[in-house]
Amino acid sequence: MPSSQATGVTSPGYAVGMRLNLSADELLTTTRAVRKRLDLERPVPRELIEECIEIALQAPTGSNMQGWQWIVVDDPDLKSGLAEIYRQTWNLYSQMAPPRYEDGDIRNEQIVRVTESSQYLADHLHEVPVLVIPCIRHRAERLTTGLEQAGIWGSIFPAVWNFQLAARERGLGTVLTTLHLGGDEAAAELLGIDHLRYRQAGMIPVAYTKGSNFRQARRIPIGDVVHWNGMG
């Protein structure tokens, strides 16, 4: 449980604002996927979003290409259009049978909560103050092998995580969603994205959170996922 209190602080190069003053470990282990606790009524200042993107841009990219672009949407009509694209895929996805794990696996009970909160997000996405869509420059012919895929996505997702961590420290909640990519061409047309040149990596709803006392999530034991010197 984070013990830090929110205070106003100044960081070189960044605006003055409220910070939670979390330790590095607290920040890394309590940055949750926030859906139901997004404050849909409180506006998020544009300068605060740009401050988080400044920090996102410190992330590494393959060959230092920095081929990212960030689409920030706060226009109500555009948000409604994106929400409709998102819901079209969600309606199909939500009808699929959820994954089932072995008896006693904590993920079985967690999937119920995730499904409920995902439905809430689908119902209220158009009300979220800001939607951020990170994009990465690519050449379609180079997205055919694991090596090439890793190079593309490895050049945007570290920046996405930087953005989410910076948001958390500033009292903002985020969740990385990908369902709107079921209609990525429609989203690209709506937002004027060159679909042949830039690939959307997902969508990040952003809002202040209702409370800031996020805790560590329950995870499967480390012994089930760590393998020294191979998986044999």
C-alpha positions as CSV (number, residue, x, y, z in Angstrom):
1,M,0.0,0.0,0.0
2,P,1.6,3.3,-1.0
3,S,2.3,5.5,2.0
4,S,3.2,8.7,0.1
5,Q,1.1,11.8,0.3
6,A,0.2,13.9,-2.7
7,T,2.2,17.2,-2.7
8,G,3.0,19.9,-5.2
9,V,6.5,19.5,-6.5
10,T,8.6,20.9,-9.3
11,S,10.7,18.7,-11.6
12,P,13.2,20.2,-14.1
13,G,11.6,20.7,-17.4
14,Y,8.1,19.8,-16.2
15,A,5.2,21.8,-15.0
16,V,4.3,22.2,-11.4
17,G,1.4,19.9,-10.4
18,M,0.2,17.5,-7.8
19,R,2.3,14.4,-7.4
20,L,1.8,11.3,-5.4
21,N,5.5,11.0,-4.6
22,L,5.5,7.2,-5.0
23,S,8.8,5.3,-4.7
24,A,10.0,3.6,-7.9
25,D,8.8,0.2,-6.6
26,E,5.4,1.6,-5.6
27,L,4.9,3.2,-8.9
28,L,5.9,0.1,-10.8
29,T,3.7,-2.3,-8.7
30,T,0.6,-0.1,-8.3
31,T,0.0,1.3,-11.8
32,R,-3.2,-0.6,-12.5
33,A,-5.4,-0.9,-15.5
34,V,-8.1,1.6,-14.4
35,R,-11.6,1.4,-15.7
36,K,-14.4,1.8,-13.1
37,R,-12.4,4.3,-11.0
38,L,-11.9,6.8,-13.8
39,D,-13.4,10.1,-12.9
40,L,-15.5,10.9,-15.9
41,E,-16.6,14.3,-14.6
42,R,-13.2,16.0,-14.0
43,P,-11.4,17.5,-17.0
44,V,-7.8,16.7,-17.6
45,P,-5.6,19.7,-18.6
46,R,-4.0,19.4,-22.0
47,E,-0.6,20.5,-20.5
48,L,-0.7,17.6,-18.1
49,I,-1.2,15.1,-20.9
50,E,1.7,16.7,-22.8
51,E,3.8,16.5,-19.6
52,C,3.3,12.8,-19.5
53,I,4.1,12.4,-23.2
54,E,7.4,14.3,-22.6
55,I,8.3,11.6,-20.2
56,A,7.1,8.9,-22.6
57,L,9.5,10.3,-25.2
58,Q,12.4,9.4,-23.0
59,A,11.8,5.7,-23.7
60,P,14.2,3.7,-25.9
61,T,13.4,2.9,-29.5
62,G,14.9,0.6,-32.0
63,S,18.0,2.2,-33.6
64,N,16.8,5.4,-31.8
65,M,14.4,6.0,-34.7
66,Q,11.8,7.7,-32.4
67,G,9.1,6.9,-35.0
68,W,6.2,7.6,-32.7
69,Q,3.3,9.9,-33.1
70,W,0.7,10.6,-30.4
71,I,-2.9,11.4,-31.2
72,V,-4.7,13.0,-28.2
73,V,-8.4,13.2,-28.5
74,D,-10.7,15.4,-26.3
75,D,-13.2,16.4,-28.9
76,P,-16.6,14.9,-27.9
77,D,-17.6,13.9,-31.4
78,L,-14.3,12.2,-32.1
79,K,-14.5,10.4,-28.8
80,S,-17.9,9.1,-29.6
81,G,-16.7,7.9,-33.0
82,L,-13.8,6.0,-31.4
83,A,-16.1,4.6,-28.7
84,E,-18.5,3.2,-31.4
85,I,-15.6,1.5,-33.2
86,Y,-14.4,0.1,-29.9
87,R,-17.8,-1.2,-29.0
88,Q,-18.3,-3.0,-32.3
89,T,-15.3,-5.2,-31.5
90,W,-16.1,-5.4,-27.8
91,N,-19.6,-6.8,-28.6
92,L,-18.0,-9.6,-30.5
93,Y,-15.2,-10.2,-28.0
94,S,-17.6,-10.3,-25.0
95,Q,-19.6,-13.1,-26.5
96,M,-16.6,-15.4,-26.7
97,A,-16.1,-17.9,-23.9
98,P,-13.6,-16.6,-21.3
99,P,-10.3,-18.4,-20.7
100,R,-10.5,-21.1,-18.1
101,Y,-7.4,-22.0,-16.0
102,E,-6.7,-24.9,-13.7
103,D,-8.8,-25.2,-10.5
104,G,-7.4,-22.9,-7.8
105,D,-5.7,-20.5,-10.3
106,I,-6.3,-16.9,-9.2
107,R,-7.0,-15.9,-12.8
108,N,-10.3,-17.7,-12.8
109,E,-11.9,-15.3,-10.3
110,Q,-10.0,-12.3,-11.7
111,I,-11.4,-12.8,-15.2
112,V,-14.9,-12.1,-13.9
113,R,-13.9,-8.7,-12.4
114,V,-12.0,-7.8,-15.6
115,T,-14.9,-8.6,-17.8
116,E,-17.3,-6.5,-15.7
117,S,-14.9,-3.5,-15.7
118,S,-14.3,-3.9,-19.4
119,Q,-18.0,-3.8,-20.0
120,Y,-18.1,-0.6,-17.9
121,L,-15.4,1.0,-20.0
122,A,-17.2,0.0,-23.3
123,D,-20.4,1.7,-22.0
124,H,-18.6,4.9,-20.9
125,L,-15.6,5.2,-23.2
126,H,-17.1,8.3,-24.9
127,E,-17.3,10.0,-21.5
128,V,-13.6,9.6,-20.6
129,P,-12.0,13.0,-20.7
130,V,-9.0,12.1,-22.9
131,L,-8.2,9.3,-25.3
132,V,-4.6,8.9,-26.3
133,I,-3.6,6.8,-29.4
134,P,0.1,6.0,-29.7
135,C,1.2,5.3,-33.2
136,I,4.5,4.0,-34.6
137,R,5.9,4.5,-38.1
138,H,6.3,1.2,-40.0
139,R,6.7,-0.3,-43.4
140,A,4.0,-3.0,-43.9
141,E,6.4,-5.3,-45.8
142,R,8.5,-5.5,-42.6
143,L,5.8,-6.8,-40.3
144,T,6.1,-10.4,-41.4
145,T,8.6,-12.1,-39.0
146,G,8.9,-12.2,-35.2
147,L,12.1,-10.2,-35.5
148,E,10.4,-7.5,-37.4
149,Q,7.3,-7.4,-35.3
150,A,9.4,-7.2,-32.1
151,G,11.4,-4.3,-33.5
152,I,8.2,-2.3,-34.3
153,W,6.3,-3.0,-31.1
154,G,9.4,-2.8,-29.0
155,S,9.8,0.8,-30.2
156,I,6.4,2.0,-28.9
157,F,5.3,0.0,-25.9
158,P,8.1,1.2,-23.6
159,A,7.0,4.7,-24.4
160,V,3.4,3.7,-23.7
161,W,4.4,2.3,-20.3
162,N,6.4,5.5,-19.5
163,F,3.2,7.5,-20.3
164,Q,1.1,5.3,-18.0
165,L,3.7,5.5,-15.1
166,A,3.9,9.3,-15.5
167,A,0.1,9.5,-15.4
168,R,-0.1,7.4,-12.3
169,E,2.4,9.6,-10.4
170,R,0.2,12.6,-11.3
171,G,-3.0,11.1,-10.0
172,L,-4.3,10.0,-13.4
173,G,-5.6,6.6,-14.3
174,T,-5.0,4.8,-17.5
175,V,-5.7,1.4,-19.2
176,L,-4.1,0.2,-22.4
177,T,-6.8,-1.1,-24.7
178,T,-6.5,-2.7,-28.2
179,L,-10.1,-3.6,-29.1
180,H,-10.6,-0.5,-31.3
181,L,-7.9,-2.0,-33.6
182,G,-10.6,-4.3,-34.9
183,G,-11.6,-1.2,-36.8
184,D,-8.2,0.4,-37.1
185,E,-8.7,1.6,-40.6
186,A,-12.0,3.3,-39.6
187,A,-10.2,4.9,-36.6
188,A,-7.4,6.1,-38.9
189,E,-9.8,7.7,-41.3
190,L,-11.6,9.4,-38.4
191,L,-8.4,10.8,-37.0
192,G,-6.6,11.5,-40.3
193,I,-3.9,8.9,-39.6
194,D,-1.9,7.7,-42.7
195,H,-2.8,4.0,-42.2
196,L,-0.2,2.8,-44.6
197,R,2.6,4.7,-42.8
198,Y,1.7,4.6,-39.2
199,R,0.4,1.6,-37.1
200,Q,-1.8,2.3,-34.1
201,A,-0.5,0.5,-31.0
202,G,-3.7,0.8,-29.0
203,M,-5.8,3.4,-27.1
204,I,-5.2,4.8,-23.7
205,P,-8.3,6.3,-21.9
206,V,-7.0,8.9,-19.4
207,A,-8.8,10.5,-16.4
208,Y,-8.2,11.5,-12.9
209,T,-8.8,8.5,-10.5
210,K,-11.4,8.2,-7.8
211,G,-8.9,7.8,-5.0
212,S,-5.2,6.9,-5.4
213,N,-4.8,4.0,-3.1
214,F,-4.1,1.3,-5.7
215,R,-2.5,-1.9,-4.4
216,Q,-0.3,-4.6,-5.8
217,A,-2.3,-7.1,-7.9
218,R,-2.4,-10.8,-7.1
219,R,-0.2,-12.7,-9.5
220,I,0.6,-16.3,-10.2
221,P,3.6,-17.5,-8.3
222,I,7.1,-16.5,-9.6
223,G,8.0,-20.2,-9.6
224,D,5.5,-20.9,-12.3
225,V,7.0,-18.4,-14.7
226,V,10.7,-18.2,-14.1
227,H,13.0,-20.7,-15.8
228,W,16.8,-20.7,-15.4
229,N,18.8,-21.8,-18.5
230,G,15.8,-23.0,-20.5
231,M,12.3,-24.2,-20.3
232,G,13.0,-27.9,-20.6
